Amino acid sequence: PAAAEGDVGMWVSQVKIAYNGRSSHSADRMVGQVHVRDTDLAFVTEATVTAVWTTPKGATITQTAVTAFQGIAWFEVWAGAGTYTLCVTAVEKDGWVYQRELNTESCATFMMPVPMR
């Protein structure tokens, strides 16, 4: 959307995925972090981030999370070994405009190898 007068711009500075372990009774846990900053490079808190996971079996899972400390929104998904992708589709906050053209990243990919037995 176009910025209204007084709106502040925000953008995604980083998208990360990390393996967070597994338990004896569940699949692998992957966590995603989306970092949101404003046009002055300050952290943006209380922004709602929408992102889509693509799991190793091709399923897509849409999630929302709110940025907190240091402008980071946290996401998680439980699935098996393979390639994961997390892509940001929207960032929203009243009085702010998401300037996706400023993003340094919009997606991240992580390859979780098959565990050795």
C-alpha positions in Angstrom: 0.0 0.0 0.0 1.0 3.6 -0.5 2.3 5.5 2.5 0.0 8.0 4.0 1.5 11.3 5.3 3.1 10.5 8.6 3.5 6.8 8.0 6.9 5.4 8.9 8.6 2.8 6.6 9.7 -0.6 7.7 11.4 -3.5 6.0 12.9 -7.0 6.6 16.6 -7.0 7.3 17.1 -10.7 7.8 15.3 -14.1 7.6 16.9 -17.0 9.4 16.1 -20.7 9.9 17.7 -22.9 12.5 17.3 -26.5 13.6 16.1 -26.7 17.2 16.2 -30.4 17.9 13.8 -33.3 18.2 12.2 -35.4 20.9 11.9 -39.1 20.9 8.2 -38.8 20.0 8.1 -36.0 17.4 9.6 -34.7 14.2 12.4 -32.2 13.9 11.7 -28.6 15.2 12.7 -25.8 12.9 12.6 -22.2 14.1 12.5 -19.1 11.9 13.4 -15.5 12.8 12.4 -12.5 10.8 14.1 -9.2 11.7 12.2 -6.0 11.0 13.8 -2.5 11.0 12.6 1.0 10.2 14.1 3.4 7.6 16.4 4.7 10.4 17.7 1.1 11.0 16.0 1.0 14.4 14.3 -2.3 15.5 10.5 -2.3 14.9 8.5 -3.9 17.8 4.8 -4.9 17.8 4.7 -5.4 14.0 2.7 -8.4 12.7 4.7 -10.5 10.3 3.0 -13.1 8.0 5.3 -15.8 6.6 4.9 -19.1 4.8 6.8 -22.2 5.5 7.4 -24.8 2.8 8.2 -28.2 4.4 10.3 -31.0 3.0 7.1 -32.8 1.8 5.9 -29.6 -0.1 3.2 -28.6 2.4 2.8 -24.8 2.9 2.0 -23.5 6.4 1.1 -19.8 6.8 1.9 -18.3 10.2 1.8 -14.9 11.9 4.0 -13.6 14.7 4.5 -10.3 16.3 8.0 -8.7 16.6 9.3 -8.3 20.1 12.7 -7.6 21.5 15.1 -6.3 18.8 12.3 -6.4 16.2 12.4 -10.2 15.8 9.3 -12.3 15.0 9.7 -16.0 15.9 8.1 -18.9 13.9 8.3 -22.6 14.3 7.3 -25.8 12.4 7.7 -29.5 13.2 8.5 -31.8 10.3 11.1 -34.3 9.1 14.5 -34.1 7.4 14.7 -32.2 4.1 14.7 -28.7 2.8 12.7 -25.9 4.5 11.9 -22.5 3.2 10.4 -19.5 5.1 9.2 -16.5 3.1 7.8 -13.3 4.5 4.6 -12.2 2.7 3.5 -9.2 4.8 4.5 -6.9 7.6 1.8 -4.7 9.2 1.7 -2.1 12.0 -0.7 0.8 12.4 0.8 4.1 11.2 3.6 2.2 9.3 4.1 1.0 5.7 5.9 -2.1 4.7 8.5 -1.2 2.1 9.4 -4.6 0.7 11.6 -3.1 -1.9 14.1 -2.2 0.9 14.2 -5.9 2.1 17.7 -7.3 2.2 16.1 -10.8 2.4 12.5 -12.0 2.1 13.2 -15.8 2.3 15.5 -18.3 3.9 16.2 -21.9 3.1 17.6 -24.6 5.4 18.6 -28.2 4.5 18.0 -30.6 7.4 19.9 -33.8 6.6 18.5 -37.2 7.3 19.8 -38.3 10.7 22.4 -41.0 10.8 21.5 -44.1 12.8 
